[in-house]
Amino acid sequence: MANMNPKRNEMPVQDPKVRSTNFNEVALGYTEEQAIDEAKRCLNCKNKPCVGGCPVKIYIPAFIAKVAEGDFAGAYDIISESSSLPAVCGRVCPQENQCEGKCVRGIKGEAVAIGRLERFVADWHNANADLSAVKVPASNGHKVAVIGSGPSGLTCAGDLAKKGYDVTVFEALHLAGGVLVYGIPEFRLPKAIVQKEIEGLKALGVKVETNTVVGKTISIDELMEEYGFESVFIGSGAGLPKFMRIPGENLKGVYSANEFLTRINLMKAYREGSDTPIQHAKRVAVVGGGNVAMDAARCAKRLGAEVYIVYRRGMEELPARHEEVEHAMEEGIIFKTLTNPTEILGYNNPEDRRDPMNGFVTGMKCVEMELGEPDASGRRRPVEKADSEFTLDVDCVIMALGTSPNPLIKSTTEGLETEKWGGIIADENGLTSRKGIYAGGDAVTGAATVILAMGAGKTAAAAMDEYLQNK
């Protein structure tokens, strides 16, 4: 019998006062009873608009119907036909703007909690699956390389492995997962979950080579000409941070969000005795308003700091997911909106004679802003208020202003065309200016969402398969 409750089942979470002191996952997940009850809210619409809102085209009503029946293994089989990373997507995808945003139940109530159900199914599978029973697809005789083990690379590798390709993923860092392990905090996406997903791909035959910087230790041309890879997918992401270029950005205590989060998430710098310790600041300003800014702010809070989000537009214009903003506010993050930094203040360390500018942060000059006419993006342009300068008392600043692709691959691959801002130029199927070389995800679009990167990896895998089968 259908569940016509207009409200979705609430997700159990850690208490804000408790979770703001630890790095354990905030959301605790549905019970079997909650998942079945929530699944029964799905109307199995004739036109299935939710599927159209999913970048990887998961057959959502079918998997939800299986959950409603209590057939969680069947639900996972349906999801895995389209997605290689369901436990990840169920946690970090902006479902409210995609599948759930198209849900008919959302017209007169709350949308079906599609993301929470996907997470439940994936977690159930990971807890009960026997990877030794996974059958490696028969080889089709073709060999492909994937550069980068983030969401686009892993998706591309998984789809190709299922078709019988000999797939090797090359990762620059010592641990596979890309932004999933260095960028997204443990309390949003436990790293054990990411590694479990990667183990599932390895069970399909995917090989992963870490500590390999393509463009430095080996080139794409060498992969193809000397190592026999017939096609290459570039999913190297966008890890080059942006700064404001204001005075004081070279002071000690100023981080890019990339560095700060990598130290926290990948290097576990918050643990006692860490090999890569991080400054335990008293007052931290995080400049930016996206999901990365929320992640950095919430990590700094867990290190014991008083934390400010400094954003030049208003609360309504914050680009971060509503859920992430809500969680940050619950945890005590202070939002200084309509505020723009102009200078980072500091003093010099008399013991450090190497660089007279290598001082420590003591504050940040800011000005108040107000919203004017819309700019090219459609958002109202922030305009500085006259005589509004003030100083924010902080001893650490984290710049979360976005990223661009690392120029290493483009500078070492002859004939690979790129945009002026650094993104690799690729067509709708991911094909670059070089025959047999495909690209997708943040390396092409600039920083975007995990699920969009996965969609690009999926599209490129299909195009690479067609190219190699017709070669």
C-alpha positions in Angstrom: 0.0 0.0 0.0 1.3 3.4 -1.0 2.5 5.8 1.7 0.9 9.1 1.0 2.5 11.0 3.9 3.6 14.4 2.4 6.7 14.4 4.7 9.7 12.2 4.0 11.3 10.0 6.7 13.8 12.1 8.7 17.4 11.1 8.4 18.9 10.3 11.9 21.9 12.5 12.6 24.5 13.1 15.3 23.6 15.9 17.8 25.2 19.1 16.6 27.0 19.7 19.9 28.5 16.3 19.8 29.4 16.1 16.1 31.1 19.5 16.0 33.8 17.9 18.2 34.4 14.8 16.1 35.0 13.7 12.5 32.4 10.8 12.6 29.7 10.8 9.9 27.0 13.3 10.6 24.1 11.4 8.9 23.5 8.0 10.4 21.4 6.4 7.6 18.0 4.9 7.4 17.0 1.7 9.2 15.4 -1.1 7.1 12.0 0.0 8.4 12.5 3.6 7.5 13.9 2.7 4.0 10.9 0.5 3.2 8.4 3.2 4.5 10.1 5.9 2.5 10.2 3.7 -0.7 6.4 3.3 -0.4 6.0 7.0 -1.0 7.2 6.6 -4.6 4.2 6.7 -7.1 6.1 5.0 -9.9 5.1 7.8 -12.2 4.4 6.9 -15.9 6.8 9.5 -17.2 9.5 8.9 -14.5 10.8 12.5 -14.4 13.3 11.6 -11.7 15.3 9.5 -14.1 15.6 12.5 -16.5 17.1 14.5 -13.6 19.8 11.9 -12.9 23.1 12.6 -14.8 23.9 8.8 -14.9 20.3 7.8 -15.6 19.7 5.4 -12.7 16.3 3.7 -13.2 15.1 5.2 -9.9 11.5 3.9 -9.7 12.6 0.3 -10.3 15.2 0.3 -7.5 12.8 2.0 -5.1 10.1 -0.6 -5.9 12.6 -3.3 -4.9 13.4 -1.4 -1.6 9.6 -1.3 -0.9 9.5 -5.1 -1.3 12.5 -5.5 1.0 14.6 -6.8 -1.9 17.7 -4.8 -1.2 20.0 -7.0 -3.3 17.7 -6.5 -6.3 17.6 -2.7 -5.7 21.5 -2.7 -5.7 21.6 -4.7 -9.0 19.4 -2.1 -10.7 21.5 0.9 -9.3 24.8 -0.7 -10.3 23.7 -1.0 -13.9 24.1 2.7 -14.1 26.3 3.8 -11.2 29.7 2.6 -10.1 29.7 4.7 -6.9 26.2 4.5 -5.3 27.4 4.8 -1.7 29.2 8.0 -2.7 26.3 9.5 -4.7 23.8 8.8 -2.0 25.8 11.0 0.3 27.2 13.9 -1.7 25.0 14.4 -4.8 22.8 17.5 -4.9 19.6 15.4 -5.3 17.5 18.4 -4.5 18.5 20.0 -7.8 18.4 16.7 -9.8 16.3 13.6 -9.3 14.5 14.8 -6.2 14.0 18.2 -7.9 11.9 16.4 -10.6 9.9 14.2 -8.1 6.1 14.6 -8.5 5.7 14.1 -4.7 7.6 17.4 -4.3 4.8 19.4 -5.8 2.4 19.2 -2.9 4.8 18.0 -0.2 8.4 16.7 0.1 10.1 14.7 -2.7 10.8 11.1 -2.1 14.2 10.8 -0.4 15.9 9.2 -3.4 19.5 10.0 -2.3 18.9 8.5 1.2 17.4 5.4 -0.3 20.4 5.0 -2.7 22.7 5.4 0.3 20.8 2.8 2.3 20.9 0.2 -0.6 24.6 0.8 -1.2 25.5 0.5 2.5 23.4 -2.7 2.8 25.2 -4.1 -0.2 28.7 -3.1 1.2 27.8 -4.7 4.5 26.6 -8.0 2.9 28.5 -8.3 -0.4 31.1 -11.1 -1.1 33.6 -9.5 -3.5 35.2 -12.9 -4.0 32.1 -14.0 -5.8 32.2 -11.1 -8.3 32.8 -12.5 -11.9 35.4 -10.7 -13.9 34.0 -10.0 -17.4 35.6 -11.9 -20.3 38.4 -9.9 -21.9 37.7 -8.2 -25.2 41.4 -7.8 -26.0 41.6 -4.0 -25.6 43.7 -2.0 -23.2 42.8 1.5 -21.9 44.2 3.9 -19.4 42.4 6.3 -17.0 44.2 9.3 -15.6 42.8 10.2 -12.2 40.9 8.2 -9.7 38.2 10.7 -8.8 34.5 10.3 -9.7 34.8 10.7 -13.4 37.8 8.4 -13.7 36.4 5.7 -11.5 33.1 5.8 -13.4 34.8 5.5 -16.7 37.0 2.7 -15.5 34.0 0.8 -14.0 31.9 1.0 -17.2 34.8 -0.1 -19.4 35.8 -3.0 -17.1 32.2 -4.3 -17.3 32.6 -4.5 -21.1 35.8 -6.6 -20.8 38.5 -3.9 -21.2 41.9 -4.2 -19.5 41.7 -1.0 -17.5 44.5 0.7 -15.5 43.8 3.8 -13.4 46.8 6.1 -12.7 46.6 8.2 -9.6 49.1 10.9 -8.6 48.5 10.6 -4.8 49.3 7.6 -2.6 45.6 6.7 -2.1 42.9 6.2 -4.8 39.7 8.3 -4.8 40.7 11.7 -5.9 38.6 14.5 -4.5 36.5 11.9 -2.7 39.4 11.3 -0.4 41.3 14.6 -0.3 38.4 17.1 -0.7 35.3 15.8 1.1 35.5 15.5 4.9 35.2 12.2 6.8 32.0 13.4 8.5 30.3 13.8 5.1 31.9 10.8 3.3 33.8 8.2 5.3 36.9 7.2 3.5 36.2 3.5 4.2 33.1 3.9 2.1 35.2 5.2 -0.8 37.7 2.4 -0.5 34.9 -0.1 -0.4 33.6 1.2 -3.7 37.1 1.1 -5.2 37.6 -2.5 -4.0 34.4 -3.3 -5.9 36.0 -2.0 -9.1 39.2 -3.9 -8.5 37.1 -7.0 -8.1 35.9 -6.4 -11.7 39.6 -6.4 -12.8 40.4 -2.6 -12.7 44.1 -2.1 -11.8 45.1 1.1 -9.8 48.6 2.5 -10.0 49.1 5.2 -7.3 52.0 7.6 -6.9 52.0 8.1 -10.7 52.0 11.7 -11.9 51.0 11.6 -15.5 52.9 14.4 -17.2 55.8 14.1 -14.8 56.7 10.5 -14.2 55.2 9.3 -17.5 53.5 11.0 -20.4 50.2 10.2 -22.2 52.3 9.7 -25.4 54.4 7.1 -23.6 51.3 5.3 -22.3 50.0 4.9 -25.8 53.3 4.4 -27.7 55.4 2.4 -25.3 52.9 0.7 -23.0 50.2 -0.3 -25.5 47.2 1.6 -24.2 44.9 2.1 -27.2 42.8 4.9 -25.6 43.1 7.2 -22.7 40.6 9.0 -20.5 41.7 12.2 -18.7 39.8 12.6 -15.4 42.5 14.5 -13.5 40.1 17.0 -11.9 40.6 20.6 -11.0 43.1 20.9 -8.1 44.7 24.2 -8.8 43.4 26.7 -6.2 42.4 30.3 -6.8 43.3 33.3 -4.6 42.0 36.8 -4.3 45.4 38.4 -5.0 45.0 40.8 -2.0 47.9 41.9 0.3 48.9 39.4 2.9 48.0 36.1 1.1 51.5 34.9 1.6 51.4 35.1 5.4 51.7 32.0 7.5 48.2 30.8 8.5 46.7 31.5 5.0 45.6 28.2 3.3 43.9 27.3 0.1 40.9 25.2 0.9 42.6 22.4 -1.2 45.7 22.3 1.0 43.7 22.6 4.3 41.2 19.9 3.3 43.9 17.6 1.9 45.8 17.8 5.2 42.7 17.1 7.2 41.1 14.4 5.0 43.9 12.6 3.3 46.7 13.1 5.9 44.5 13.0 9.0 46.3 16.1 10.4 43.7 16.4 13.2 45.1 13.3 14.9 47.7 13.5 17.6 51.1 12.7 16.3 50.2 13.3 12.6 53.2 13.5 10.2 51.5 16.6 8.6 50.2 18.7 11.5 48.0 21.6 10.8 47.7 24.9 12.7 45.1 24.8 15.5 43.9 28.3 15.1 41.6 30.1 17.6 39.6 32.2 15.0 39.3 31.2 11.4 37.9 33.0 8.4 36.8 30.9 5.4 36.4 33.1 2.3 33.8 31.7 -0.1 30.2 30.3 0.0 30.2 27.0 -1.8 30.3 23.4 -0.6 34.1 23.5 -0.3 33.8 26.5 2.0 31.3 24.7 4.2 33.6 21.7 4.4 36.6 23.8 5.3 34.7 25.7 7.9 33.2 22.6 9.6 36.7 21.0 9.7 38.1 24.1 11.3 35.3 24.0 13.9 36.1 20.5 14.7 39.7 21.6 15.4 38.4 23.9 18.1 38.3 27.2 16.4 35.6 29.9 16.2 34.8 30.0 12.5 33.5 32.7 10.2 32.2 32.2 6.6 33.0 35.4 4.8 30.9 35.8 1.6 30.4 38.8 -0.5 26.8 38.1 -1.4 23.8 37.3 0.9 22.5 34.1 2.5 20.0 33.6 -0.3 22.9 33.6 -2.9 25.1 31.0 -1.2 25.9 28.4 -3.8 26.4 25.6 -1.2 23.7 23.0 -0.7 21.0 24.0 1.7 21.7 20.9 3.8 25.4 21.8 4.2 24.6 25.4 5.2 22.0 24.2 7.7 24.5 21.7 9.2 27.1 24.5 9.4 24.7 26.8 11.2 23.7 24.1 13.6 27.4 23.5 14.5 27.9 27.1 15.3 29.6 28.5 12.2 29.2 32.3 12.0 28.1 33.7 8.6 29.5 37.1 7.7 27.6 37.6 4.5 27.7 40.8 2.3 31.3 41.0 3.4 34.4 41.1 1.2 38.1 40.8 2.3 40.5 43.5 1.2 43.7 42.7 3.1 45.1 40.0 5.4 47.0 41.5 8.3 50.0 40.0 10.0 53.3 40.5 11.8 56.7 39.2 11.0 58.4 36.5 12.9 61.8 38.0 14.1 63.3 34.5 14.1 62.5 33.9 10.5 65.1 36.0 8.5 64.5 34.2 5.2 61.5 36.1 4.1 60.5 39.4 5.7 56.9 38.8 4.4 56.7 35.4 6.0 54.7 36.5 9.0 51.6 35.3 10.9 48.0 36.2 10.4 46.6 38.7 13.0 43.4 39.8 11.3 41.6 40.5 8.0 40.4 43.8 6.7 37.0 43.7 5.2 34.3 46.0 3.7 30.6 45.6 3.8 28.7 45.0 0.6 25.2 45.5 -0.8 23.6 43.8 -3.8 23.1 45.8 -7.0 22.0 44.8 -10.5 22.3 41.2 -11.8 25.6 40.3 -13.4 26.2 37.9 -16.4 25.5 34.9 -14.2 22.1 36.3 -13.2 23.0 36.9 -9.6 22.9 40.4 -8.2 26.3 42.0 -8.3 27.8 42.9 -4.9 28.8 46.6 -4.5 31.0 48.0 -1.8 29.4 50.2 0.8 31.1 53.5 1.4 33.1 53.9 4.6 32.3 50.4 5.8 35.8 49.0 6.4 36.3 46.9 9.5 38.8 44.3 10.8 37.9 40.8 11.6 39.9 39.3 14.4 41.3 36.0 13.0 44.6 34.1 13.1 43.9 31.9 10.1 42.4 32.4 6.7 41.2 29.7 4.3 40.6 30.7 0.7 37.7 28.6 -0.8 37.3 30.5 -4.1 37.2 27.7 -6.6 39.8 25.8 -8.6 41.0 25.2 -12.1 42.7 22.2 -13.8 46.3 21.6 -13.2 48.3 22.6 -16.3 50.7 19.7 -16.1 49.0 17.3 -18.5 48.2 19.9 -21.2 51.8 21.2 -21.1 53.2 17.7 -21.7 50.8 16.4 -24.2 51.4 17.7 -27.7 48.3 18.7 -29.7 45.9 18.7 -26.7 43.8 21.8 -27.1 42.7 23.7 -23.9 40.6 26.7 -23.0 42.4 29.9 -21.9 41.4 29.2 -18.3 43.0 25.7 -18.5 40.1 23.3 -19.1 40.7 20.6 -21.7 38.5 21.1 -24.8 36.3 18.0 -25.4 33.2 17.4 -27.5 29.8 16.2 -26.1 31.2 12.6 -26.1 34.5 13.6 -24.3 36.7 13.4 -27.4 39.6 15.8 -27.2 41.6 17.2 -30.1 43.8 14.1 -30.0 42.5 10.8 -31.5 41.8 8.2 -28.9 42.2 10.6 -26.0 39.0 11.5 -24.1 38.5 13.8 -21.1 35.7 14.6 -18.7 34.7 16.0 -15.3 36.4 18.9 -13.7 39.4 18.7 -16.0 37.0 19.9 -18.8 34.3 21.9 -17.0 36.2 23.3 -14.0 35.0 22.5 -10.5 31.5 21.0 -10.5 29.6 18.2 -8.7 30.6 14.6 -8.2 27.6 13.3 -10.1 28.2 15.6 -13.1 31.8 14.3 -13.2 30.4 10.7 -13.1 28.1 11.5 -16.0 31.0 12.7 -18.0 33.0 9.6 -17.2 30.0 7.4 -18.3 29.6 9.3 -21.6 33.3 9.0 -22.4 33.4 5.3 -21.6 30.6 4.7 -24.1 32.4 6.8 -26.7 35.7 5.0 -26.1 34.0 1.6 -26.4 32.5 2.6 -29.8 35.8 4.0 -31.0 37.8 0.9 -30.1 35.2 -1.6 -31.4 35.2 0.2 -34.7 39.0 0.9 -34.8 
